[in-house]
Amino acid sequence: MGNFTNLRAFKIDIIEQDSEKFGIPYKKIITKQDLEQHEDKLKQAQAVIINTCYGKIIQIVSDGKGKIDKDFPYLSKDAAEFLSLFDLKLIGIDSLTVDAYKENIIHQLLFKKNPDLIILETLVNLENAPEEFTLNCAPLKIKDSDGSPVRAYAVVD
């Protein structure tokens, strides 16, 4: 696994919301069009964190008040291809996965473009993160694994 510390990160808030759960609106399909307006940030970033507002729903569910189903946010193919144009070391999202329900296409596309890319999923509390920060992640060392739970945290100047 790559370097998880001191990454220059930008948070992208996806404002246009088209779905709702537990009274919380969120964006379900993140498209290239949603990301294009943030191209300047992406050129400067080592890490991008995508906030769809779904992290609030994850927190409700983790409190035992609801059930997550297949309607979580994910990246469209054109969004993943767009993100692949930049020199990103890490892509984070407040969803269960970057792929649609029972898919693995986006993971494959992103890793084909950058085998060392780190994908952080199921992030919460993104509404409290500033637009720009230093991102650190502390993964568990799991032998012969290609993934791990992490403690991800922002360092703010």
Residue pairs with C-beta under 8 A, 6 or more apart in sequence:
1 118
1 139
1 148
2 89
2 116
2 118
3 89
4 90
4 118
4 136
4 137
4 138
4 139
4 150
5 136
5 137
6 134
6 135
6 136
6 155
7 46
7 47
7 89
7 90
7 134
7 135
7 136
8 44
8 45
8 46
8 47
8 132
8 134
8 135
9 45
9 46
9 47
9 48
9 49
9 90
9 92
9 132
9 133
9 134
9 135
9 154
10 38
10 41
10 42
10 44
10 45
10 47
10 48
10 49
10 131
10 132
11 48
11 49
11 50
11 51
11 126
11 129
11 130
11 131
11 132
11 133
12 35
12 38
12 41
12 48
12 49
12 50
12 51
13 51
14 27
14 30
14 34
14 50
14 51
14 52
14 53
16 27
16 34
17 25
17 26
17 27
17 52
17 53
18 27
18 28
18 29
19 25
19 26
19 27
19 28
19 71
19 73
20 26
21 57
21 66
21 71
22 57
22 60
22 65
22 66
24 53
24 56
24 57
24 60
25 53
26 52
26 53
26 54
26 56
26 57
26 73
27 34
27 52
27 53
27 54
27 73
28 52
28 71
28 72
28 73
28 74
29 73
29 74
29 76
30 50
30 52
30 73
30 74
30 75
30 76
30 79
30 93
31 76
31 78
31 79
32 76
32 78
32 79
32 81
32 82
34 79
35 42
35 79
35 82
35 83
36 82
38 48
41 48
41 132
42 48
42 83
42 86
42 88
43 86
45 86
45 88
46 87
46 88
46 89
46 90
47 88
47 89
47 90
47 91
47 92
47 135
48 83
48 86
48 88
48 90
48 91
48 92
49 92
49 93
49 120
49 123
49 126
49 129
49 135
50 75
50 91
50 92
50 93
50 94
51 94
51 126
51 127
51 129
52 73
52 93
52 94
52 95
53 94
53 127
54 72
54 73
54 94
54 95
55 94
55 122
55 123
55 124
55 125
55 126
55 127
56 124
56 127
57 66
57 68
58 68
58 94
58 96
58 122
58 124
59 124
59 125
60 66
61 67
61 68
68 96
70 101
70 102
71 101
72 95
72 96
72 97
72 101
73 93
73 94
73 95
74 95
74 97
74 98
74 99
74 100
74 101
74 103
74 106
75 83
75 93
75 98
75 99
75 106
77 105
77 106
77 109
80 98
80 106
80 109
80 110
81 109
83 91
83 110
84 109
84 110
84 113
84 114
88 114
88 117
89 116
89 117
89 118
90 117
90 118
90 119
90 120
90 135
90 137
91 98
91 110
91 117
91 118
91 119
91 120
92 119
92 120
92 121
92 123
92 135
92 152
93 119
93 120
93 121
93 123
94 122
94 123
94 124
94 126
95 121
95 122
96 121
96 122
97 107
97 121
98 106
98 107
98 110
98 119
98 121
99 105
99 106
99 107
100 106
107 119
110 117
110 119
111 117
118 137
120 137
120 150
120 152
123 152
129 154
130 154
130 156
133 154
133 155
133 156
134 154
134 155
134 156
134 157
135 152
135 153
135 154
135 155
136 152
136 153
136 154
136 155
137 150
137 151
137 152
137 153
138 150
138 151
138 152
139 148
139 149
139 150
140 148
140 149
140 150
141 148
142 148
